[in-house]
Amino acid sequence: MNRSLAAAGVAAALLATTAAAEVEYSVEAGVGTSDNIGRTAEDDDRSPILTTGLDLIWLREEGLVYVDVDVDLSYLIYVDSDYVCD
């Protein structure tokens, strides 16, 4: 959870300093499935996976300095599984 808060803080700081900068973003959501989440030979765990994500790109060029920051956040929710969400 602390990584999520830190990433949100970085994203907010980047968006706050967008003078003469180019900002692009995308939001993602999806549903998938795995026939073996644990990647084990026995006791296959078949479960749906919900995904959410945020991609943020911040570009800035000023004089001889060129800044290119790419942030790619994703969160996986394992439904009906013993695994912890990532």
PyMOL CGO cylinders between C-alpha atoms (Angstrom):
from pymol import cmd
from pymol.cgo import CYLINDER

trace = [
    CYLINDER, 0.00, 0.00, 0.00, 2.92, 2.38, 0.73, 0.3, 1, 1, 1, 1, 1, 1,
    CYLINDER, 2.92, 2.38, 0.73, 4.17, 1.96, -2.85, 0.3, 1, 1, 1, 1, 1, 1,
    CYLINDER, 4.17, 1.96, -2.85, 0.76, 3.03, -4.13, 0.3, 1, 1, 1, 1, 1, 1,
    CYLINDER, 0.76, 3.03, -4.13, 0.80, 6.17, -1.99, 0.3, 1, 1, 1, 1, 1, 1,
    CYLINDER, 0.80, 6.17, -1.99, 4.35, 7.02, -3.06, 0.3, 1, 1, 1, 1, 1, 1,
    CYLINDER, 4.35, 7.02, -3.06, 3.51, 6.50, -6.73, 0.3, 1, 1, 1, 1, 1, 1,
    CYLINDER, 3.51, 6.50, -6.73, 0.39, 8.66, -6.39, 0.3, 1, 1, 1, 1, 1, 1,
    CYLINDER, 0.39, 8.66, -6.39, 2.53, 11.37, -4.78, 0.3, 1, 1, 1, 1, 1, 1,
    CYLINDER, 2.53, 11.37, -4.78, 5.05, 11.24, -7.63, 0.3, 1, 1, 1, 1, 1, 1,
    CYLINDER, 5.05, 11.24, -7.63, 2.25, 11.41, -10.19, 0.3, 1, 1, 1, 1, 1, 1,
    CYLINDER, 2.25, 11.41, -10.19, 0.69, 14.41, -8.43, 0.3, 1, 1, 1, 1, 1, 1,
    CYLINDER, 0.69, 14.41, -8.43, 4.05, 16.20, -8.26, 0.3, 1, 1, 1, 1, 1, 1,
    CYLINDER, 4.05, 16.20, -8.26, 4.66, 15.59, -11.95, 0.3, 1, 1, 1, 1, 1, 1,
    CYLINDER, 4.66, 15.59, -11.95, 1.23, 16.87, -12.89, 0.3, 1, 1, 1, 1, 1, 1,
    CYLINDER, 1.23, 16.87, -12.89, 1.70, 19.95, -10.71, 0.3, 1, 1, 1, 1, 1, 1,
    CYLINDER, 1.70, 19.95, -10.71, 4.88, 20.95, -12.58, 0.3, 1, 1, 1, 1, 1, 1,
    CYLINDER, 4.88, 20.95, -12.58, 3.63, 20.62, -16.14, 0.3, 1, 1, 1, 1, 1, 1,
    CYLINDER, 3.63, 20.62, -16.14, 4.72, 24.07, -17.37, 0.3, 1, 1, 1, 1, 1, 1,
    CYLINDER, 4.72, 24.07, -17.37, 6.27, 23.52, -20.81, 0.3, 1, 1, 1, 1, 1, 1,
    CYLINDER, 6.27, 23.52, -20.81, 5.91, 19.79, -20.31, 0.3, 1, 1, 1, 1, 1, 1,
    CYLINDER, 5.91, 19.79, -20.31, 4.01, 17.08, -22.13, 0.3, 1, 1, 1, 1, 1, 1,
    CYLINDER, 4.01, 17.08, -22.13, 1.90, 14.70, -20.05, 0.3, 1, 1, 1, 1, 1, 1,
    CYLINDER, 1.90, 14.70, -20.05, 0.17, 11.58, -21.33, 0.3, 1, 1, 1, 1, 1, 1,
    CYLINDER, 0.17, 11.58, -21.33, -1.77, 9.04, -19.33, 0.3, 1, 1, 1, 1, 1, 1,
    CYLINDER, -1.77, 9.04, -19.33, -4.00, 6.01, -19.71, 0.3, 1, 1, 1, 1, 1, 1,
    CYLINDER, -4.00, 6.01, -19.71, -6.18, 4.05, -17.30, 0.3, 1, 1, 1, 1, 1, 1,
    CYLINDER, -6.18, 4.05, -17.30, -6.60, 0.32, -17.71, 0.3, 1, 1, 1, 1, 1, 1,
    CYLINDER, -6.60, 0.32, -17.71, -9.07, -2.24, -16.36, 0.3, 1, 1, 1, 1, 1, 1,
    CYLINDER, -9.07, -2.24, -16.36, -9.60, -5.85, -17.27, 0.3, 1, 1, 1, 1, 1, 1,
    CYLINDER, -9.60, -5.85, -17.27, -10.50, -9.39, -16.37, 0.3, 1, 1, 1, 1, 1, 1,
    CYLINDER, -10.50, -9.39, -16.37, -8.38, -12.44, -16.99, 0.3, 1, 1, 1, 1, 1, 1,
    CYLINDER, -8.38, -12.44, -16.99, -7.96, -15.98, -15.77, 0.3, 1, 1, 1, 1, 1, 1,
    CYLINDER, -7.96, -15.98, -15.77, -5.17, -18.37, -14.90, 0.3, 1, 1, 1, 1, 1, 1,
    CYLINDER, -5.17, -18.37, -14.90, -5.26, -22.12, -14.86, 0.3, 1, 1, 1, 1, 1, 1,
    CYLINDER, -5.26, -22.12, -14.86, -2.36, -22.27, -12.39, 0.3, 1, 1, 1, 1, 1, 1,
    CYLINDER, -2.36, -22.27, -12.39, -1.67, -19.05, -10.46, 0.3, 1, 1, 1, 1, 1, 1,
    CYLINDER, -1.67, -19.05, -10.46, 0.85, -20.70, -8.15, 0.3, 1, 1, 1, 1, 1, 1,
    CYLINDER, 0.85, -20.70, -8.15, 2.74, -22.36, -11.04, 0.3, 1, 1, 1, 1, 1, 1,
    CYLINDER, 2.74, -22.36, -11.04, 2.88, -25.67, -9.22, 0.3, 1, 1, 1, 1, 1, 1,
    CYLINDER, 2.88, -25.67, -9.22, 2.79, -29.18, -10.63, 0.3, 1, 1, 1, 1, 1, 1,
    CYLINDER, 2.79, -29.18, -10.63, 0.05, -30.18, -8.17, 0.3, 1, 1, 1, 1, 1, 1,
    CYLINDER, 0.05, -30.18, -8.17, -3.01, -28.45, -6.72, 0.3, 1, 1, 1, 1, 1, 1,
    CYLINDER, -3.01, -28.45, -6.72, -3.72, -26.14, -9.64, 0.3, 1, 1, 1, 1, 1, 1,
    CYLINDER, -3.72, -26.14, -9.64, -5.51, -22.98, -8.53, 0.3, 1, 1, 1, 1, 1, 1,
    CYLINDER, -5.51, -22.98, -8.53, -7.89, -21.83, -11.26, 0.3, 1, 1, 1, 1, 1, 1,
    CYLINDER, -7.89, -21.83, -11.26, -9.13, -18.35, -10.57, 0.3, 1, 1, 1, 1, 1, 1,
    CYLINDER, -9.13, -18.35, -10.57, -10.22, -15.15, -12.33, 0.3, 1, 1, 1, 1, 1, 1,
    CYLINDER, -10.22, -15.15, -12.33, -7.97, -12.11, -12.02, 0.3, 1, 1, 1, 1, 1, 1,
    CYLINDER, -7.97, -12.11, -12.02, -9.19, -8.50, -12.00, 0.3, 1, 1, 1, 1, 1, 1,
    CYLINDER, -9.19, -8.50, -12.00, -6.66, -5.90, -13.15, 0.3, 1, 1, 1, 1, 1, 1,
    CYLINDER, -6.66, -5.90, -13.15, -6.44, -2.14, -12.85, 0.3, 1, 1, 1, 1, 1, 1,
    CYLINDER, -6.44, -2.14, -12.85, -3.63, 0.08, -13.99, 0.3, 1, 1, 1, 1, 1, 1,
    CYLINDER, -3.63, 0.08, -13.99, -2.34, 3.56, -14.68, 0.3, 1, 1, 1, 1, 1, 1,
    CYLINDER, -2.34, 3.56, -14.68, 0.31, 4.57, -17.22, 0.3, 1, 1, 1, 1, 1, 1,
    CYLINDER, 0.31, 4.57, -17.22, 1.78, 8.06, -16.94, 0.3, 1, 1, 1, 1, 1, 1,
    CYLINDER, 1.78, 8.06, -16.94, 4.37, 9.65, -19.23, 0.3, 1, 1, 1, 1, 1, 1,
    CYLINDER, 4.37, 9.65, -19.23, 5.93, 13.05, -18.49, 0.3, 1, 1, 1, 1, 1, 1,
    CYLINDER, 5.93, 13.05, -18.49, 8.26, 14.69, -21.01, 0.3, 1, 1, 1, 1, 1, 1,
    CYLINDER, 8.26, 14.69, -21.01, 10.06, 17.98, -20.59, 0.3, 1, 1, 1, 1, 1, 1,
    CYLINDER, 10.06, 17.98, -20.59, 12.82, 19.59, -22.59, 0.3, 1, 1, 1, 1, 1, 1,
    CYLINDER, 12.82, 19.59, -22.59, 14.50, 22.73, -21.34, 0.3, 1, 1, 1, 1, 1, 1,
    CYLINDER, 14.50, 22.73, -21.34, 17.84, 23.85, -22.73, 0.3, 1, 1, 1, 1, 1, 1,
    CYLINDER, 17.84, 23.85, -22.73, 20.25, 20.92, -22.66, 0.3, 1, 1, 1, 1, 1, 1,
    CYLINDER, 20.25, 20.92, -22.66, 18.11, 18.96, -20.21, 0.3, 1, 1, 1, 1, 1, 1,
    CYLINDER, 18.11, 18.96, -20.21, 15.63, 16.37, -21.49, 0.3, 1, 1, 1, 1, 1, 1,
    CYLINDER, 15.63, 16.37, -21.49, 13.43, 14.64, -18.90, 0.3, 1, 1, 1, 1, 1, 1,
    CYLINDER, 13.43, 14.64, -18.90, 11.45, 11.48, -19.72, 0.3, 1, 1, 1, 1, 1, 1,
    CYLINDER, 11.45, 11.48, -19.72, 9.60, 9.88, -16.79, 0.3, 1, 1, 1, 1, 1, 1,
    CYLINDER, 9.60, 9.88, -16.79, 7.46, 6.78, -17.36, 0.3, 1, 1, 1, 1, 1, 1,
    CYLINDER, 7.46, 6.78, -17.36, 5.28, 5.38, -14.57, 0.3, 1, 1, 1, 1, 1, 1,
    CYLINDER, 5.28, 5.38, -14.57, 3.44, 2.08, -15.04, 0.3, 1, 1, 1, 1, 1, 1,
    CYLINDER, 3.44, 2.08, -15.04, 1.29, 1.01, -12.08, 0.3, 1, 1, 1, 1, 1, 1,
    CYLINDER, 1.29, 1.01, -12.08, -0.86, -2.09, -11.97, 0.3, 1, 1, 1, 1, 1, 1,
    CYLINDER, -0.86, -2.09, -11.97, -2.86, -3.89, -9.32, 0.3, 1, 1, 1, 1, 1, 1,
    CYLINDER, -2.86, -3.89, -9.32, -4.00, -7.51, -9.58, 0.3, 1, 1, 1, 1, 1, 1,
    CYLINDER, -4.00, -7.51, -9.58, -6.92, -8.90, -7.58, 0.3, 1, 1, 1, 1, 1, 1,
    CYLINDER, -6.92, -8.90, -7.58, -7.01, -12.69, -7.38, 0.3, 1, 1, 1, 1, 1, 1,
    CYLINDER, -7.01, -12.69, -7.38, -10.71, -13.59, -6.97, 0.3, 1, 1, 1, 1, 1, 1,
    CYLINDER, -10.71, -13.59, -6.97, -11.53, -16.70, -4.90, 0.3, 1, 1, 1, 1, 1, 1,
    CYLINDER, -11.53, -16.70, -4.90, -7.86, -17.48, -4.31, 0.3, 1, 1, 1, 1, 1, 1,
    CYLINDER, -7.86, -17.48, -4.31, -5.52, -17.89, -1.37, 0.3, 1, 1, 1, 1, 1, 1,
    CYLINDER, -5.52, -17.89, -1.37, -3.03, -15.48, -2.94, 0.3, 1, 1, 1, 1, 1, 1,
    CYLINDER, -3.03, -15.48, -2.94, -2.59, -11.91, -1.75, 0.3, 1, 1, 1, 1, 1, 1,
    CYLINDER, -2.59, -11.91, -1.75, -3.45, -9.14, -4.21, 0.3, 1, 1, 1, 1, 1, 1,
    CYLINDER, -3.45, -9.14, -4.21, -0.47, -7.43, -5.85, 0.3, 1, 1, 1, 1, 1, 1,
]
cmd.load_cgo(trace, "trace")
